[in-house]
Amino acid sequence: MRVTRTATRLLVAALCCALAFVAVNARASKSTQTQTVERVVHVAPFRAGESRYVYVPFDVPRGASRVHVSYEYPREGGANTLDLGVFDARFGGTDADSRGFRGWSGGRRAEFFISRDEATPGYLAGELPAGRWRVVLGLYRVAPSGVDVKIKITVETEEAGRRASKPSRATSHGRVAAGLKPRWFAGDMHMHTVHSDGDWTVRGLVAAARAAGLDFIFVTDHNTASHHAEVEEANDGPRQPLVMRGEEITTYGGHTNAWGLPPGGWVDFRVRPGDDARMREVVARAHRLGALISVNHPFALCGGCDWSYREALKEFDAVEVWNGEWDATDESALKMWDGLLRRGLRPTAVASSDTHREQNPVGRPTTRVAAVGLTQATLLDSIRRGRVYLTAEAGRPLVSFEAWARGGVGDARSLPGDEMRLAAPGTLLFFVGVRDTPPGATASLVTQAGVSRTVPFDSGPNAVPTKIEVECERDGYYRLEVRDKSGAMLALTNPIYVKVGARR
């Protein structure tokens, strides 16, 4: 076979390009350097009033392209449990400084890495500023004798030019329904992925929520914002459910949820148990970011879940009174919330699955929100106003609970969260509809004095709401509970509030 002069030139050129490519890559590989440091840190037991966080410094040189951290310690018998996170060179080294936060994995992972374009779930990719970084150890549980922690830190550096990190995109904000009449949207307020201690991916949660018939979800991974980018991507797909950013701010004295954070928005979780002043700062930080904040499962049977910030309760927008399958801890949360209502406070009751994996079904229970459109802004506004009721599942039972004052002006009925103003004591008319309940279910009208009366209802598909009259003589509130024959909650509304003797 003859080879032309032109073909020969092309072949030589291709060989030169290939050799140049190999040479460039060889030079690039030679420019990468790895430094490894191992340290053993003795962690003493924490005492009341002291910080629950230990900061272990390490240096990151200029040109760093990857940081890898691992830790190990004796775990036998559960005597020691230490959480893991990291701050970069912008951090000043104290609990009061929140600059430079780069991620948190709690006790879920024994190692993590951060590079410019990638990071372990729970951690934030991006430029790696030179200077003193700090591994942070959270002292969940420490044996009386203390514990030795072995920390291994590997930093890779390269002389090649730095690449820019991928920019963040704005999240889709949903859509507004035609007209101004509100409709009820079903959602799950509390969910976890691989970015903290869950097994779900964000897209897996979205698919499960869609299958459950939910209109919206908040992804609330523990103490991190690393899931935000995936939340944004999830909203590029099918229109429902609307996926929104949140964070479960997980302290050793109770957990809270922030809903509606901006991209990358993060709320510091390093609050000592019982430190009400610092917890008020957490609430203020969430509000400055445009988010609502709730108390989570205040009586849950897990270490650090029992709520210790009693004086800060009045600052919160909501209380999670129903977490997963209804049990005695939810009864306690319901009692706590009702106590706040009797004090004149108006936090919104919410429900959520707190799902971590498939065995913990999405949308059980569900928070239903009356809003004029499926957008983050309208949903948050309605949640703040208490236009919410809770159900055991996304699709059932269906509840309507409205009120009207006899002799009042106009025909408008009040919904949960609304305030009715009466010039003088008078008669209130309540319209109660409950559908799709199991045999033996009961509905009760509840006031600040307790259960006022049992409300008869027809749960059939064509049932007409029951009308009941109540004589109202003073300020108060009225809400509805629907329970099964064993006493477990099936549905729960937020109150309709009444002011008597006030100007209209």
Disulfide bonds with the S-S distance in Angstrom:
Cys302-Cys305 1.70
